[in-house]
Structures are given as structure tokens and as C-alpha cells.
Amino acid sequence: MPDKDYEIVLPSGARIVVSIKMVGGRVVSFVVRLIARSGEEEYDAARYDTAHGKPHLDLLGCSGRVRQKRWLDIDDLETALTHAIEDFKLNYEKYIGED
């Protein structure tokens, strides 16, 4: 299965942008970005990814710098990916409000 890239537009106009790297039909890495809007500008409010060898959530400031890193206690990357997408769908307002 090839790599996948897609986005989900949320009711507020924020977006979830998903990039998945696949090898042999299995997820080997991913990035799930929550992109918020402030006026005409867009910025990453939060990001789940698999950098550093383990899935985690980065809470980002308006400048894009990591304010906080939260490691996931999920080893299966497909499960972590599903968790990331569902978390942003359900809690995007909270993450955007943390700026």
C-alpha cells in the first residue's frame, strides 16, 4: 500500500493534516498536524508524530516551537495513528485554546 496524505476540515475551519509512511502495507511512521487559523494566518497548534522512535504529541506555540511533549503509551503505530486523528477530531478546540 502506498503512502497516504490527506486532510480533514473541522467545523471551526481548523484542519487535521495526515501524512502516513507505509512499508509492506504497515504504518512505519506518521505525522498528524492540527492546523489552526488566526485571522488570515495558519499555524500548527499541535502535532502527533513518530520522530524519536516513539509516538508522541507535541504542543506547539504560535511560533511553531514545542512547548510540551507528551509521550504515548501505545507501541502499535496503527493504533497510535487512529488515536491521534480521533483525539484531534474530538479535542481540537482544547488544543487550539492552549496557545
NORPEPE-V298570 format. One record per pair of residues at least 6 apart in sequence whose C-alpha atoms are under 8 Angstrom apart, sorted by the first residue. I is the first residue (numbers start at 0). J is the second residue. If there is no record, write none. Layout:
I|J  I|J
This chain:
0|21  0|22  0|23  0|24  0|25  1|20  1|21  1|22  1|24  2|18  2|19  2|20  2|21  3|17  3|18  3|19  3|20  3|21  4|16  4|17  4|18  4|19  5|16  5|17  5|18  6|14  6|15  6|16  6|17  7|14  7|15  7|16  8|14  8|15  9|15  9|88  12|35  12|36  13|33  13|34  13|35  13|36  14|32  14|33  14|34  14|35  15|31  15|32  15|33  15|34  15|84  15|87  15|88  16|31  16|32  16|33  16|34  17|29  17|30  17|31  17|32  18|29  18|30  18|31  19|26  19|27  19|28  19|29  19|30  20|26  20|27  20|28  20|29  21|27  21|28  25|77  26|76  26|77  27|76  28|48  28|49  28|50  28|76  29|47  29|48  29|49  29|80  30|46  30|47  30|48  30|49  31|46  31|47  31|48  31|80  31|83  31|84  32|43  32|44  32|45  32|46  32|47  33|43  33|44  33|45  33|46  33|87  33|91  34|41  34|42  34|43  34|44  34|45  35|41  35|42  35|43  35|44  35|95  36|42  42|61  42|62  42|63  43|59  43|60  43|61  43|63  44|58  44|59  44|60  44|61  44|63  44|94  44|95  44|98  45|56  45|57  45|58  45|59  45|94  45|95  46|56  46|57  46|58  46|59  47|54  47|55  47|56  47|57  47|83  48|54  48|55  48|56  49|55  53|70  53|71  53|74  54|70  54|71  54|73  54|74  54|76  54|79  55|68  55|69  55|70  55|71  56|68  56|69  56|70  56|71  57|65  57|66  57|67  57|68  57|69  58|65  58|66  58|67  58|68  58|94  59|65  59|66  59|67  59|98  60|66  60|98  61|98  71|79  73|79
